[in-house]
Amino acid sequence: MKAGVGLFSALALFLLMGSAFTQRPRPKKPTKRPPPTRKPFVPKPAVPAQPEPQEPTDFPPPILGPPSAFSDCPRECLCSPSYPNSLNCENRNIRVIPVIPLRTHYLYLQNNYISEVTADAFRNASEVRWINLANNRIHRIDKQVFEKIPALLYLYAHRNQLNEIPAGLPASLEQLRLDRNRISKIPPGALSKLENLTLLDLHNNQLSDSDLGKNTFKDLKSLMQLNLAHNTLKKMPPGVPSGLIQLFLDKNRIDDIPKDYFESFTNLAFLRLNYNQLSDKGVPKAVFNVSTLMDLQLAHNQLSMVPVFNSHLEHLHLNHNSIESINGTHICPFSLQADPSDYSMVPRLRYLRLDGNHLSPPIPVDVIMCFRHLHSIVI
């Protein structure tokens, strides 16, 4: 009996403990994660800023040539025993012109990174006749340079950054190429001593009418070719030498030609006025009736009529104008009733270009009858 009472008491105690356990509140699950523990900010020590790269470190290194048989040959250049009077320094990444040997007649310095030309490099180079400085970064040529090379014949300095024609050019000079620079100024007297100059190339610069005075070209008595194309001229250049053979004025803004402009020219054979603003009003009737003229180019203008030209003309470019009709009787340099067997009287025109106008085939018969030497016509 006692054993049953004990068992009953133990069972009652167990049930009371289970009830108490079920009534204890359960802990709630957290809805958000606790923020991560952040490390304290520790400032980094300041690093000094690197300076911007300066020239010539931003250029490729100069290319040094192999040892030469000539002891005076600069390492940046090549000296060939086959051409002992030539110094070849082109395409060598040169920044500064090296000292030129006395034996040098032909100096090639094109396609480098030269920014200025000083007299020091030419202190022994009195025999230089030819210099090619094309495609550099030249913005200044010292006047004293030409005092060292008084017999210079050819100076090529195109594709650079010159703002004006260099001063002190030697009287011996025969060819001067300064195209594709930034020239907007021709100092007074810059060309005054160049009586032997035959070629002057100034195309692709920034020359305007105010930069060309009536005496700018006056002393160029031997000049045969003058190239002023691709500038900002509105008028024909004044004072051009009368012995000129080639005059190139393409891609300017010329809209008027004085009626007597070509009267004094004795040898003019090639005249280019493409890409200007010429209209019938700005072209006097017989201004191109020049007996020496062989090639006349007036493409990309505003002409509505074919201008009068001389019977000696062989090539005529009138493409891309506003021409609506062509009359062989009006433009023929001689009478169609003349003796057809006398070929000395027949116009010499061989090439005529008229495409880009308001014309359509066929070619009028009177044009064919007049220009019997015409081999090619584009319409």
Buried (B, 14 or more C-beta within 10 A) or exposed (E): EEEEEEEEEEEEEEEEEEEEEEEEEEEEEEEEEEEEEEEEEEEEEEEEEEEEEEEBEEBEEBBEBEEBEBEBBBEBBBBEEEEBBBBBBBEBBBBBBBEBBEBBBBBBBBBBBBBBBBBEBBEBBBBBBBBBBBBBBBBBBBEEBBEBBEEBBBBBBBBBBBEBBBEBBBBBBBBBBBBBBBBBBBEEEBBBBBBBBBBBBBBBBBBBBEBBBEEBBBBBEBBBBBBBBBBBBEBBBBBBBBBBBBBBBBBBBBBBBEEEBBEEBEEBBBBBBBBBBBBBEBBBEEBBBBEBBBBBBBBBBBBBBBBBBBBBBBBBBBBBBBBEEBEBEEBBBEEEEEEEEEEEEBBBBBBBBBEBBEBEEEBEEBBEEBBEEBEEBEB
